[in-house]
Amino acid sequence: MSFSNSSNSGYESHYYTGIGNDWGGQLLCVEAGSEVNYVHPDFRNRASSLRLLKNSGNCY
């Protein structure tokens, strides 16, 4: 399983288990132009929402 962010606009992709206004349960975030090729099996089929946030420098 992999996660990616093909954006080049300076936004990170933040993946969450919650939906709507429930942004709790962040799984991980991916910096613009990056890809995470291996994610622990516990994360499989758990991401239910995505937010794009300004780069913080704290992501993969």
Secondary structure, DSSP 8 states (H G I E B T S, - for coil): --EE----SSEEEEEES--TT----EEEEE-TT-EE----GGGTTT--EEEEEE--S---
